[in-house]
Every structure is written in C-alpha cells, then in structure tokens.
Amino acid sequence: MKINNIGPSGVNPYKNHMKQQQVQTPNQAKSDQVEISSKAKEMQERSQFAEARQEKIAKLKVSVENGTYKVDPKAVASKMIDFYFNK
C-alpha cells in the first residue's frame, strides 16, 4: 500500500504568519504625541511656586557644590514608608 502526501505538506503556518507581519509593519509608522494646551502652559507660567522653587534649587546647588549639603536619613526613611505603606 502506498500513501501519498495529502494536503499542504511542507507548509509552516507560523512562518507564513511572520511573513505577513513583516510585510505590514513598514507601512504602519506609529508614534506617540503629546500636546499641551495654551491654557495649561499659561497656568504653568503663572504658578505662584515657580519663584520659590527656583530660589530653593539655587540654594541646594550652592550647598551641594560647597559640600555642605547633608541628608537626613530619618526623614528619607519616613517619606519612603509614607510612600509605600500609607497610600
């Protein structure tokens, strides 16, 4: 008795699927985009904390450059605990 190859022998459906994906990918260029409204930009510029923040940053930069900046380990640990456990 002789058995002939019946059906699609030698066809790998996974390989065909990968070929289809490769063909479709170059035509579909996707990118993310963020737009900030003019009202949001205006609110950001008018922030009452902007000047205070800039002053604080300037003071921190000077203290770091001078080597006088000290980290309070208890305060850091407390904030970490608050962040992770008191949500």
N, C-alpha and C positions, 0 to 999 in steps of 0.2 A: 504494500500500500504506500502510495506517495502522497505527501502533504505539501501543498503549495502555499506560499505566503499569501495569506488572505488579509486584506485591509492595508492600512498605511504602515508598512513596516519601515523602520529606519527613521520615522518622524518623531522628533522630540518636541512635544507641545511647549515645554518650558523654554526651549531655545527660540521657538517662534515668537513666544510672548516677549522675550527680551529684545528681539529684533524690532518688534512693533514699538516698544517703549523707546528704543534708541532713535527710531525714526521720528517720533512725535516730540521728543524733548527739545531739539534745537529750534523748532518753530515756536515754542511757547516760552518766551523770556518773561519771567515774573520778577517783580521787585517790590519791596515794601516802601511805603512812602508815608511821611508824617507831615501834616500841615497844622501850623499853629495860627489861630485866628488873630486878626489885628487887635481885637479886644483883649485877648489873653496876653499879647505882647505888651499892650498898654498897661494892663494890670501888673505885669511883672516889673515894668519900669517904675511904676508909682509905688512900689512896695515901701512901706514905712520902715521895714527892717533892713533894707539894702545898705544904707549908710552905716548902721550899727554893725552889720555883718562885715563890711569892708574894713572898719576900724578893728574889729576883733581879729580878722585874718591878718592884718598888718602887725598887730601886737604879737600874735602867735609866730609869725615868720621871724620877727626880730628875736624873740626868745629862743626859737629853735636854732637860729644862726649863732647866737651868743652861747648856746649850750646851757641856758638857764631854765629850759622847759622841763618840768617834772610831771610825770604821770602818776596819778593817784590810783594805785591798783585796787583799792577797796571800792572806789567809785566806778571803775570799769567793770569789776565783777558784779556789782549791784545792778548796773544797767544791763549787763548780759543776762542776769537772772530775770530781771523785769521783762526783757525782750522775749525770752524763750518760754517762760512759765506763766506770765501774767498777761495773756492775750485776751 
